[in-house]
Amino acid sequence: MPHLRLLWSFVRPHRATLIVGLLLGLAVTATSLATPLATKWVLDGLADSRSIAPAVIALSVLIVVGSVTQWVQWILLGRMGEHVVRDARRSMVRRLLRLKIGELGGRSSGELVTRVTSDTVLMREAATSSLTQLVNGTIGLVGALVMMAFLDLVLFTVTFASLAVVGVLVALLMPRLAKTQRAAQESVGRLGAALDGALRAIRTVKSARAEERESERIVAEADASARHSVKAVRIDAAVWAITMAGVQLAILLILAVGAFRVDSGALPVSSLIAFLLYAFQLLDPATELAREFSQLQSGVAAAARIAEIQKLELEEGHTRPAVPRPSRPAAAATPAVLIFDDVTARYAPDGRPVLDGVSFAVPRHGHTAIVGPSGAGKTTAFALMLEFLRPDTGRLVLDGRPLDEWPAYETRRRIAYVEQDTPLLPGTLADNLRYLRPGATDAELWSALDAVGLTGRAEELPDGLDTVLAGATVSGGERQRVALARAFVADPEILLLDEATAQLDGLTEAAVQSFIRDRAGRAAVVTIAHRLSTVVEADRIVVLEKGRVRATGTHTELLAGDTLYRDMVAALRLAATAEEPGTPLAI
């Protein structure tokens, strides 16, 4: 029932169109029900030697009107179905992009994509054509039975008993059909997830000679979907066979009992013929109901999968605020733009703390580097700054106000984030560079490209800034530099760099470090440092270990006063080259 309500929620905005479609369906059904009576009128006229012209004209009008009405109904409901799919996809896409990061963590992007693509199509069939045809079929079935009762109650009783048995048997099969179809759709979702993962890691797959292994893993999901679908086909076939057998049995009984009643004089031949025409008319609504019930089960299964997305928790404050943001305090009043105040955070309610009682401040101007062994909590600190994660205890303070008092939209408007994987976004080079600041001029884009040493490469592209990057060959280092340039164009108050220079050569890194120094003079720059040059350039270094702040200070101070920091440098034999920029430091 909840899934049917979800189906209705997407149809409700189009209920006026649906009502018109249902009324047109009623008109089609009415013409179909009137056709046997018109045929009886013709037969009675022939038997009584009366003119049959009026009856023939009426029969012709019924056929033409029914055909035209059905044509209009199909167009109307077909268009409505496409609008339902569009609305469902809009709703799901907007919801998926507004989910909390933690809700997306355990789900494959490929599996979520299938919910937006294939599941919405199945839901469309259930929400539009299935719903309408169910109503039309039910009315046609009930209408035919009513006319049968009007013609002869004995034959009606025989027919109704046959159909009742069919209905009970079909109802028993429907739950199994719904379960099997949902299992098939879930297998398709897992197939999409597996294929998406393999294609994203295609270089690793090929270098490991794992093409056949991955193919078998993905095809296994296709086989599972096929097995479930075959089971559904068998159940569907059983439903059709039972329905057809029931209707045919009813027709045979009508012929046998009807012939007896005609022979006894209890029923005119014309009435028996009309009754048989109604019985043949039962074939369409009966088989249509069986087919649409099957389609409805697919739609309900799709709605169940969509409902799982609807239950996931959304971020708060992700939309543009309706009122202007509060004015920023003066720099002199709040020298720290961001403060961690005894922050403890974990990714699962019963999980171990990833950060445990962390306190440090990020100056409004200057370069702060966060270092530490793997698993120390560096990336988690960034997740808290961007409100991807909420602290369990403690608080973050932005410009003198607790971070949770700021809308997420406003917080992120002031921050530019360059993540470790540096993905390219769909679109042109200019689209990527303007992603954080759509109003940036071409001159600002070229300035950012120059800062990261990409001017020459951009000029070589077929259409310059207007080159679609999906069709261009962009190396890992170039992707990283595009992401850096995107952050530079944004001109943020806080710049977060997560291993942002890891794939850069020495010359390019020197240019980037120059920009970072310039940026740090006007804003806060926070880096997760994995290169010695970054650490040396930092005004302040925060050393994390096992989720706690172990030490803070400059590079020189920490070399002299903190054994962990000194050991990390010494382990990579970098102490002697501490002044050489571009040397990697895996900390």
Secondary structure, DSSP 8 states (H G I E B T S, - for coil): -HHHHHHHHHHGGGHHHHHHHHHHHHHHHHHHHHHHHHHHHHHHHHHTT---HHHHHHHHHHHHHHHHHHHHHHHHHHHHHHHHHHHHHHHHHHHHHTB-HHHHHTS-HHHHHHHHHHHHHHHHHIIIIIHHHHHHHHHHHHHHHHHHHHH-HHHHHHHHHHHHHHHHHHHHHHHHHHHHHHHHHHHHHHHHHHHHHHHHTHHHHHHTT-HHHHHHHHHHHHHHHHHHHHHHHHHHHHHHHHHHHHHHHHHHHHHHHHHHHHHTTSS-HHHHHHHHHHHHHHHHHHHHHHHHHHHHHHHHHHHHHHHHHHHS-B-SS-S--SS-------TTT-SEEEEEEEEEE-SSTTS--SEEEEEEEEESSEEEEEE-STTSSHHHHHHHHTTSS--SEEEEEETTEEGGGS-HHHHHHTEEEE-TT----SSBHHHHHTSS-TT--HHHHHHHHHHTT-HHHHHHSTTGGG-BGGGS---HHHHHHHHHHHHHHH--SEEEEESTTTT--HHHHHHHHHHHHHHHTTSEEEEE--BHHHHHH-SEEEEEETTEEEEEE-HHHHHHH-HHHHHHHHHTT-GGGTT-TT-B---
